[in-house]
Amino acid sequence: MLPRGSPSGPPPWRPWWWAGGYGSGSQDARNWARGARGERRTARQLRRLTRHGWIVFHDLAIPGSGANADHLAMGHGGIFLLDSKNWRGRLAFTPDGTLWHGSYPLTATLATIGWEASVIAGALAVPGLVIQPIMVIHGSAIPWGEQYLGGVAILPAGQLVATLLALPPQLTAEQVAQFTGRAMARLGPAA
């Protein structure tokens, strides 16, 4: 039998996400880690927008809730709440138009992203301001490319930056600066 901590034995310490026997963590911890990787990948992609005058915030608290917004991007094309998903498998529509990831319907997920965008728009307190929610998909196959469902755009991660840069101008540089100031004053980092 190998001593604890040897190269082929279990580690002598347990990371925070450890739950269960050697080589296994809880499913929640694995899902959280996979999601965090997706958020980091989206953040790296969004860096390219800043060269074009876009302002990007990451991991913002949703006012009045325990939820967080993965990314908020502001630029000439508008203001976008981006929710990163790092999934395996395929997304599919059922005949009734419901979007599914594996055996999970995404109706509630899409509604939550839309709600988060409306709460942030309300917090910025600009009459008529619309924040477009986008679900950014890493890992899962999206055979149809991009979709728009329940008020939420659904984009493959590889198309995100090109899609945002190709949008027609909606905001001036002055408006982007104004909204950036409001976001900095009214939205805090997630806990």
Buried (B, 14 or more C-beta within 10 A) or exposed (E): EEEEEEEEEBEEEEEEEBEEEEEEBEEEBEEEEBBEBBBBBBBEBBEBBEEEEBBBBBBBBBBEEEBBBBBBBBBBBBBBBBBBBBBEEEBBEEEEEBBBBEEEEBBEBBEBBBBBBBBBBBBBEBEEBEBBBBBBBBBBEBEEEBBEBBEBBBBBBEBBBEBBBEEEEBBEEEBBBBBBEBBEEBBEEBE
